[in-house]
Amino acid sequence: MKKKNILKGVLFVGIGASIYGMLATFVKMAYHDGYTTSEVTSAQFMLGLAGLLFLNFMQTITSKQKLSSPSAKEVRMLMIAGTSLGCTSLFYYIAVQYINVSIAIVLLMQSVWFSVVVESIIARKLPNARKVVSVIIVLVGTILATNLINMDIELDWHGIFWGLMAAASYTMTMFTSNTLATHLPVFRKSIIMLSGGAIVVFGFLFFAQIGPMYFDGLKSLYLNFTDNTEHIHSFNYSIFWTYGFVLALFGTIVPPILFNVGFPNAGLGLGSIVSSLELPVSVTMAFVLLGEKVLLVQWGGIILILFAIVLMNLPAKKELKTVEVA
């Protein structure tokens, strides 16, 4: 049995989370330069797929062993599961159009308690006391981190809605990634899931940007959702060489690879704790590069959320005794 390298696992998960935490800041910068959500997500997924296809090709020709291939049923299931991956990026990027990155990442982290609810429904079992306490701490931390008490920062309900939708789809992505076709190589599994996500992203591109240019009926339908028609125009291909490479690298290529190497070594509990670095990194990047206002009370809320994640993932006394006996 291969020995776990915990330090290596922690390092890989930490770097992956930190890189992923930078993503929303670059998305916001792309918005400032006039790019649309459709262009940002399309560039990220197209270049991400190209990068993963290349890595899969290199792995296939250099591997000394025959790599596992998915069955037709597994391909269908992974593509369906991958739609949640596309929805997460789409909803998250729409959210940062309306609210600060520092607020959007806090809303995305609501997946911490969303996952507890989903886990309880699937297992048909109420969560233990520690998880309930952790969820309460997360909710209190969220109230502080979004500054709902003082309301010194304006919160657009559109941003809150899409941020929570991103958390819900992110929760679904986590569950499906850890349960479906776990025997497949990382690159092959990621390509299939990313393909499912790309269907959602390209569908949104057609509905929100390209389609309304040519079809009046679609434009009328689209205007039922928003009055904003500024982003109904031809696709701006310059996104590929301005932000596309960074978004693909930081969003769809590097973090998944680092997580898939890091989590088996660090373990799910410790890995989840370390991956929460995404939250302070994202807020710090938004503060430094975008000049977003982050109050002391918000930092207090972020610390509470991080504490809840640590509390939720600490091993129980029974588990500790088992480890000591082993």
N, C-alpha and C positions, 0 to 999 in steps of 0.2 A: 504493500500500500504506500502511495506517494505521501511523503511527509509535508505537512502544511508549513508554509513560510508566512507567519502572521505579519511580520514587519513589511514584507513585500506586498502582501494583500492590502494592508492599511495604506501604504504609499500609493498603490495603483488606484484604489478607490478614492482616496483623498484628492489625487491629481485629476481624476475623471470628474469628480463632483465640482471641483474648482473651475475646470474648463467649461463644464455645462452651465455653471453659474454666471459665466461671462456672457452667455449667448444673448440674453434679452437686451443687454446694453448695446450690442452691435445691431440688433434689430431696430432699436429706437434710433440709433444713428442713421440707419438706412432710411427710416421714415423721415428724418430731418432732411435727407437729401432727395426726397420726393418719390421714393419707391413705395409701392403698395404692398399690402399683406400678401396678395396673390403672387406678386413677383418674388418676394422674399422667400415664401414657403416653396414655391416651384423651383427656384434656383437651389435652395438647400437640398431638396429631395432628389432633383435630377443629378446634381454633382455628387451627392451622397451615394446614390445608386451606382454611378460610374466608378467612384472610388472603391466601393465594396465589391463590385464585379471584378475589378483589377486585382484586389487583394485575394479574392476567392480563386481567381485564375492562378495566381502565384502560389497559393497554398496547395492547389490541386496538383500542379506540376512538380512541386518540391517535396510533397509529402511522401514518406516512405511506405505508408499504409493507405489502403483504399478508404476514402472518406465516405461516411454514411450519406445516403441520398433519401430525400423525403418521398413518401408515398403521395398519391394523388389526393387522398383525404387530408393528409398533413399539410399539403400545399394550400388547399382550400381553407382549412382551419387557421393556418398562420396568416393568410391574406386577410381573412375576416378580422382576426385579432389585430392585424396591422393597421386596420382602419382607425383604431383607437389611438395609435401612434400619430397618424396624420391629424386627427382631431385635436390631440394635445397641443401640437405645434400651432395649428390654426387658431384654436381658442385662446391660447396663451399670447400669441402675437396680436390678435384682435384686442385683447385686454390691455396691452401696453400702448394701444392707440389712445385709450381713454384715461388711463391712470399711470402713476409713476411705476417704474420697474421695481422699486423697493416694496410697493404695495402688491404688485402682481405676483412677485415671488412668494410673498406671505400667503396669498390666496392659493397659489399652487401647492404650498406645503400643507394645505388642509387635507391633502391625500393621506396624511398621517392618520387622521381619525376616520376618514372615509374607508380606509383599508380595514380598520377595526370593525366597522359596521358590516362591510361586505364579508369579512372573515366569519363574523358571528352568524350571518344569514346562511352562508354556505355550510358551516359546521352545525347549524341549528343549536347553538350553545351561546349563552350570555358571556360577554367578556369578563375576565377576572377583575378584582378590585383595582389592581395596579394600572390596568389599561383604562379603566373608567376614570381614575384620577388623572392619568396622562392626557386623556381627551379633554377633561375640564381645564387642565393647565394650558393645553393648546388653544382652546377657545378664549381663555382669559388673555393669553399672550397675543392672540390675533386682534383682540379689541385694543390692546395697547399698541401693537405694531402698526395697525392701520389708523391709530390716533382717533378712534371713534369717540373717545371721552371729550377731548378738547375741540376736535374738528378744525384744527389749524390748517389741515390739508383737505382740499376739496376732493370728494369721492364721487365719481360718476357711476351711477348704478349700472350702466352698460359694462363698464370695466369690471365691476364686482361680479356681475352675472357671468361674463365670459371667463373671468379668473376662476370661478368656482366650477364652471363647465370643464375647464382645463384640468382642474384637480380631479374631477370625476373620471375623465377619460385617461388621465395619468394612472389613476388607481387601477383601472381596467387593464392598462398596458402592463403594469407590474405583475398582476396576477396571471395574465396569459403568458407572459414571457417566462415565468418560473414554472409553468405547468405543461405547456405544449411543446412537443418534439424536442425534449431536452437532450436527446442523443445526437442531434445534428451539430455539425461544426458551426462555430459562432458566425462566420461570414455568410454561410448558406442560409441559416435561419434569419439573419438580419436582412438579407436581400429580399427574401420572400415577404417578411413583415413590412419592410420599407416599400415594397411594391404595392401592398394593400393600402398603406398610408398615402402613397402617391396618387392613387385613384381618387381619394377624398380631396387632396390638394388640387389636382388638376380639374376636378369637378367644380371646386370653388372658383378656380381661375376662370373657367368658362362662364359660370353663373354670375360672378360679380364684376368681371372686367371685360372679357372678350365677347361673350355672347350678346350682351345688351347693345353692343355696337352695331350688330347686324340683324338682330331680331327684336322688333318692337314689342311683341308679346312678352318676351323674356324681360325686356327693360321695364315694362309695366308691372310685371310680377316682382321684379327686383325692387322697384320704388315703393312697394308695400312694406318693405323692411327698413328702408332708409331714404332720406332725401338727398344724401350726398352722392353726386354724380361725377365728382372730380377724378376718381380713379377708373372711370370707364374710358379707356383709351388703349392704343396698341401696346403690346408687351414691350417693356424697356429691357432689351437684352444686355445692356451694360451692367445690370445687376450681377451677372455671372462673374465678371472680372473685377468688380468693385467690392462686393460683400459676399457673393455666392460661395467662394472658396472657403472663407473663414466660417460662414454659417454651416456649411456641409461638414467641415473638419471638426468644429466645436460641437455641432449638434447631432450628427448622424454617423460619424466615423470613429473618432477617437474615444469619447466617453463610453460607448457600448463595449469597445474592445478592452478598455482598462477595467470596466466593471466586471466583464466576464472572466478576466484573469484575476482580478482582485478579490471578488466575493468568495470564490471557492477557498482561497487561502485565509482570508480574514474571518470568514464565517458570516452568516446572514445577520446576526445580532450586532456584532462589532462593525460589520460593513455598513449597516444601516445608520449607525451612530456617526461614522466617519463621513458617509455620503451627505449628511446634513450640513456639511461645510458649504454646500451649494447656496444656502440661505445667506450667511454673512458675506460670502464672496460676491454674490449678486448685488446685495445692498451696497457694499463698499465700492464696487465698480460703478454703480449708478451715481453714487455720491461723488466719486473722484472724476469720472469722465463726463457725466451728464450734468453735474452740479445739482442733483436732486436734493431737496431739503429732507434730512432725516433727523428727527428730534430725539432727545435723550430718552423720552418715554417709549419711543418706537424701538430703540436699541434694547430697552428693558423687556419689551414684548418679544423680540427676537431671541433674547437669552432664555426667556421662559419656554418658548417653543423648542429650542435646542435641548433644554433640560428635560422636557417631556419626551422627546425622542430618545434620549439616553435612558430615562426611566423605563420607557416602554420596552426597550431592547436589552436591558440588563438580565442576565440569567437568573432564574428562580433558585431558591435555596436547594430544592431537590436536584436541579441540574448541576449546581456547584458541588453537592455531595457526590454525584455520579462521576464528575470529573476528577475529584480528589481520590475516589476509590480506584478509578482507572489508572 
